[in-house]
Amino acid sequence: MTRLPFLSVAALALLGLIALAAPLLPLPNPVTMDVAHRLAGPGAGHILGQDEFGRDELARLIWGARTSLAVALIATLIACVIGTALGLVGGLLRGIAELLAVRSMDVVLCFPPLLLAVLVVTLAGPGTVTLIAVLSVLFLPGFVRVAYAGVLTTRQLDYVEALRVLGANHDGSSHGVWTERVGVLTTDFFVGLADTDVEWTPADASATTFVGQVRGGGAVRTATRHDLVFGSNAQLRSIADVYAARDGHARFVADFVRAWDKVMMLDRFDVKGHKRYGPIAA
């Protein structure tokens, strides 16, 4: 059962409504000073008292919330849009795109947030726009890493590898397509992965693509780092060995159908009574 944070959502909604309704509320002017009554305690006209300049504390909190919430919302939206786009690009294209999009976030994380904020304010000057820019940069690495990790996780799923076998690679790439029956759902990928006669070496210095040469001469294969993770990771290797067995084709097809059905029906809340397939066989 999914538990929704009702109290937290309600509290945030209430704060937002109060901040938006600040011009309509019977509040004193938040910038009007009353030095004669500075540091006065709570009273009938000032529920939370007055500050060192005699300004109403409650009015300053509510009017200040408008600016604070606006800055936080805008900065988060900017970081979300840009960070998600960078994470997707880095995870899909890899290579130089990954270096620029993802590794640049490591540079941002190297700077202490306070030092980075002081540096930007010193160069650009104080102001709301500067604050939004600083917060957007500080929030950016989190969104980039989440999107990047999601893309890498999805690329390693069984149904993605099956689609590669079907010839659905990006830009028609032949990486990971180790079959002569393109367009047919086969286990040739897993059979090729389990072949111990193939020696894999990096194709370039970035080590994002690899070349497999059969020992003693033979066919040459190409693969990406994500293809070969099925052979280097112990859990994924055990799954690959099951599919590579002589009787593994039927299980692979059944698991592919279950995974495809699960992914395609995740957001189909309009479909009622849909027959779900069972869990993927171990």
C-alpha positions, 0 to 999 in steps of 0.5 A: 500500500502506497503511503502519501505524505499527507501532512507534509503536502498539507503543510506546504500547501498551507504555506504556499496559500498564505504566501500567495494571499499576503496582499489580501491579509490584514498585515502591517507593512513589513518594512515600516519601522517603529523604533520606539517599540523595537524588540517588543513582545507579542501583542494584539497588533503584532502576534509574533512581536517586533524585531530590532527595528520595530518591524512586524515579525509575522508580516516579514515572515509571510512576505518573505515566504513569497520570495523564498518559495518563488526562488526555490520553485524556479531554481528547482524547475530549472535544475530539473529540466536541465539536469534531466536532459543532461542525464538522458543525453549522457546515458544514451549517447555515452562517450564525449557526451557522457564526459561533458554532461555527467563528469562536469557535475563531479566538478560542481560537487568538488566546490563547497556550496557556500564558497561557490555561492560567494564566488558567484555573488562576488562576480554577478552581484547580489539579487534574486536572479543571482540566487536562482542561478546559484541554487540551480547550479547546486541542485543540478548534480542530483537531477543529472545523476538520477536521470543518468542512473535511470538510463543506465539501469534501463539499458541493461534490462533484458527486453532492451537487449532483446530489442537490440537483437531485433535490430532496434539499436540507436542509429542502426548501430551493430554493437551487441547484435551478434546474430545473422537473424536480425528481426527474430527474437533469439538467444544469440546474444547470450550464446555469444556472451557465454562464448569463452573463445572470444577475447574482448579488448577496448576499441579506443581510449574511452573504453566505451566500445569493445571489439571481440576477436575469436581466439585463433581467428574468426568473426569479429564482434563489437559491443558496448560497456552495457552489453558486456556487463552481462558477463562481468556482473555475477548476477547478470552473468547467471541470468545470461548463462540460463538463456544461453543454454540449449533449452533457454530460448523458451524461457527467454521468450516468456521472460521477454513477454512478461517484462515488455507487458509490465513496462508497457502497462505501468501507466495504463491506469485506464485499463481495468482487469488486464491479465498480468503475467507472473514474475520473471523466472529465476 
